[in-house]
């Protein structure tokens, strides 16, 4: 392992108080929740844009839509 991985491994394995562990878990869960909400919010728009992009190819190639 290089120095960066060794220090990260040492940081992960360090002793924690119960409050610190709970705080870290809470922050991690909050970050996962925000990321999930962001994906759920913007995924339909990204899918719609992709659909428009694909349908544009169909129009250019002369295929019927639907």
C-alpha positions, 0 to 999 in steps of 0.5 A: 500500500502506498502512503495515502492508502495507509493513512486512509486505512488508519483513519477508518480503523481509528477508535471512535466515541459513540457520538462521533460514530453516530454523527458520521453515520448521520452525515453519511446517510444524509449525503446518500439521501440527498444524492438519491433525491437528486437522481430521482428529481433529475432522472426523468428530465435526463431520460426525456432529453435522451428520448428526444435525442434518439427520436431525432435520429429516427426522424433523420433516418426516415423511420416512423415514430411511435 
